[in-house]
Amino acid sequence: MQGKHTKDGAQQRPQPSSGAPRRPRTPAEARAMRLARQKARRRAQMIFFSASFAFILLVSWPISAAIDHFSGKTSGDSSSPAQSASEPASQADSAAASGADSGAQSTAQEPSVPDGTQTSAVYGPVKSDEMTYTVPTAAMLALPENGRVDMAYFDDALFIGDSLTQGILTYQAATFENASYAAYIGVGPKELISGTVTNVKGESVTAMDEIRAANASKVYVLLGMNSLSSYDDETLIHYYDEFMKLLETELPAGTTYYIQAIPPLSAEKAATDESYSKTRIQNLNEQLAQLAYSHGWYYLDLYSALADENGDLRADYNAGDGIHLNETGYTAWREFLITHTAYDKDSPYIAGSPYLLS
């Protein structure tokens, strides 16, 4: 084939032939090619996802190992989750067979690691027979020194008790002038619940009538000394509890209650009768502290405030019979109450007093 000539007369070289024209694809061929392309795309996607998953595993493995390390697990724990989950059940079955209380125990056998040590793996709640619960003592429950209040704090207070409380009125230097008193000679909690008593005026009255009439916001209770020779500990505490419930029923909600510990006796008085023993009074005060706690009342450790280093009534507080107090003793009692009140931001604290919370 001759080449064509350009405008300037040069002969253009012939282009190589590209062959015969392609024939159109049949529908079957077109469909086959389309399927082949789709298959190739899917294969590429599978390769991509597989590579991504492998990458994630490669990255997450050291993170998981670090978490296991810091959570107390070791790489030597070869037990599978299924095995670990089955271990508590097998232990419970074994405990039931031996008569143990397996219902409350669900700990797994600690797996061993190659060096022979035990891991700290625990599954489910743990029951330990070695743990003990310590009941709070009277010393723990006693209201601490908490700022010195002005005497106005006691203007709306009511003092309930026996002749020990009545003695507060005897000494001007030890009294709370504007407070109210429901104090009767020879009484205990049982006598205040029912029956009549004789007040300081010599009148026969019902104690609860005078208690309600006082309309007090704060109530101080000191009872038990006269009941030591009449009742055993359980009975005394029972009547004390009943009297507290009665006060809570008869007096307005929001009343602040204080239980004062039974005071110490002189060593000579305690020796005259086992009912007055130092150990018994201390044990009763422990129970009174618990009773106050159960009712949400404040417990005042008057015993320690009036006792000497041996736990007996201080000699300089003794009025002579080993039970009642002289003026020095009542003054110490009042000082103790002034510095041991339940904290309240509205209380009339004296500026600069110890333990003042501002």
ChimeraX attribute file (.defattr): number of C-alpha atoms within 10 A of each C-alpha:
attribute: neighborCount
match mode: 1-to-1
recipient: residues
	/A:1	5
	/A:2	8
	/A:3	11
	/A:4	12
	/A:5	11
	/A:6	9
	/A:7	7
	/A:8	6
	/A:9	8
	/A:10	10
	/A:11	12
	/A:12	11
	/A:13	11
	/A:14	10
	/A:15	7
	/A:16	6
	/A:17	6
	/A:18	6
	/A:19	6
	/A:20	6
	/A:21	6
	/A:22	6
	/A:23	6
	/A:24	8
	/A:25	9
	/A:26	9
	/A:27	9
	/A:28	9
	/A:29	11
	/A:30	12
	/A:31	12
	/A:32	11
	/A:33	12
	/A:34	12
	/A:35	12
	/A:36	12
	/A:37	12
	/A:38	11
	/A:39	12
	/A:40	11
	/A:41	12
	/A:42	12
	/A:43	11
	/A:44	12
	/A:45	12
	/A:46	11
	/A:47	11
	/A:48	12
	/A:49	11
	/A:50	12
	/A:51	11
	/A:52	12
	/A:53	11
	/A:54	12
	/A:55	11
	/A:56	11
	/A:57	11
	/A:58	11
	/A:59	11
	/A:60	12
	/A:61	11
	/A:62	11
	/A:63	11
	/A:64	11
	/A:65	14
	/A:66	13
	/A:67	12
	/A:68	13
	/A:69	12
	/A:70	9
	/A:71	11
	/A:72	10
	/A:73	15
	/A:74	17
	/A:75	10
	/A:76	12
	/A:77	15
	/A:78	13
	/A:79	11
	/A:80	9
	/A:81	9
	/A:82	8
	/A:83	10
	/A:84	18
	/A:85	14
	/A:86	12
	/A:87	18
	/A:88	20
	/A:89	16
	/A:90	14
	/A:91	17
	/A:92	20
	/A:93	15
	/A:94	13
	/A:95	15
	/A:96	13
	/A:97	11
	/A:98	10
	/A:99	9
	/A:100	13
	/A:101	12
	/A:102	18
	/A:103	11
	/A:104	12
	/A:105	18
	/A:106	19
	/A:107	19
	/A:108	21
	/A:109	17
	/A:110	16
	/A:111	17
	/A:112	16
	/A:113	14
	/A:114	10
	/A:115	7
	/A:116	8
	/A:117	10
	/A:118	13
	/A:119	16
	/A:120	15
	/A:121	16
	/A:122	15
	/A:123	15
	/A:124	11
	/A:125	10
	/A:126	12
	/A:127	14
	/A:128	10
	/A:129	6
	/A:130	5
	/A:131	7
	/A:132	7
	/A:133	5
	/A:134	6
	/A:135	8
	/A:136	12
	/A:137	13
	/A:138	23
	/A:139	15
	/A:140	11
	/A:141	17
	/A:142	20
	/A:143	17
	/A:144	17
	/A:145	18
	/A:146	19
	/A:147	24
	/A:148	23
	/A:149	20
	/A:150	14
	/A:151	15
	/A:152	15
	/A:153	18
	/A:154	21
	/A:155	15
	/A:156	15
	/A:157	23
	/A:158	24
	/A:159	24
	/A:160	22
	/A:161	25
	/A:162	22
	/A:163	18
	/A:164	20
	/A:165	22
	/A:166	19
	/A:167	18
	/A:168	24
	/A:169	16
	/A:170	13
	/A:171	14
	/A:172	11
	/A:173	14
	/A:174	19
	/A:175	17
	/A:176	21
	/A:177	14
	/A:178	14
	/A:179	18
	/A:180	21
	/A:181	23
	/A:182	23
	/A:183	29
	/A:184	22
	/A:185	17
	/A:186	17
	/A:187	19
	/A:188	23
	/A:189	25
	/A:190	19
	/A:191	17
	/A:192	24
	/A:193	18
	/A:194	12
	/A:195	12
	/A:196	14
	/A:197	20
	/A:198	17
	/A:199	18
	/A:200	15
	/A:201	6
	/A:202	9
	/A:203	10
	/A:204	12
	/A:205	13
	/A:206	17
	/A:207	22
	/A:208	19
	/A:209	11
	/A:210	15
	/A:211	22
	/A:212	13
	/A:213	11
	/A:214	19
	/A:215	16
	/A:216	20
	/A:217	17
	/A:218	18
	/A:219	24
	/A:220	20
	/A:221	22
	/A:222	23
	/A:223	26
	/A:224	28
	/A:225	22
	/A:226	15
	/A:227	19
	/A:228	18
	/A:229	12
	/A:230	13
	/A:231	14
	/A:232	11
	/A:233	17
	/A:234	11
	/A:235	13
	/A:236	19
	/A:237	19
	/A:238	13
	/A:239	19
	/A:240	21
	/A:241	18
	/A:242	14
	/A:243	19
	/A:244	20
	/A:245	12
	/A:246	14
	/A:247	17
	/A:248	15
	/A:249	10
	/A:250	13
	/A:251	18
	/A:252	13
	/A:253	9
	/A:254	9
	/A:255	16
	/A:256	16
	/A:257	23
	/A:258	21
	/A:259	25
	/A:260	23
	/A:261	27
	/A:262	20
	/A:263	25
	/A:264	28
	/A:265	27
	/A:266	24
	/A:267	18
	/A:268	12
	/A:269	18
	/A:270	21
	/A:271	13
	/A:272	10
	/A:273	10
	/A:274	13
	/A:275	18
	/A:276	19
	/A:277	18
	/A:278	21
	/A:279	13
	/A:280	15
	/A:281	23
	/A:282	18
	/A:283	13
	/A:284	21
	/A:285	27
	/A:286	18
	/A:287	18
	/A:288	22
	/A:289	26
	/A:290	19
	/A:291	20
	/A:292	22
	/A:293	17
	/A:294	10
	/A:295	13
	/A:296	12
	/A:297	18
	/A:298	21
	/A:299	29
	/A:300	31
	/A:301	24
	/A:302	21
	/A:303	21
	/A:304	17
	/A:305	19
	/A:306	24
	/A:307	18
	/A:308	16
	/A:309	8
	/A:310	9
	/A:311	18
	/A:312	21
	/A:313	29
	/A:314	20
	/A:315	17
	/A:316	14
	/A:317	23
	/A:318	20
	/A:319	14
	/A:320	12
	/A:321	11
	/A:322	19
	/A:323	17
	/A:324	20
	/A:325	24
	/A:326	16
	/A:327	19
	/A:328	16
	/A:329	21
	/A:330	25
	/A:331	18
	/A:332	17
	/A:333	20
	/A:334	17
	/A:335	14
	/A:336	18
	/A:337	18
	/A:338	19
	/A:339	20
	/A:340	20
	/A:341	20
	/A:342	17
	/A:343	15
	/A:344	10
	/A:345	9
	/A:346	7
	/A:347	15
	/A:348	14
	/A:349	23
	/A:350	13
	/A:351	13
	/A:352	9
	/A:353	13
	/A:354	12
	/A:355	12
	/A:356	16
	/A:357	12
	/A:358	7
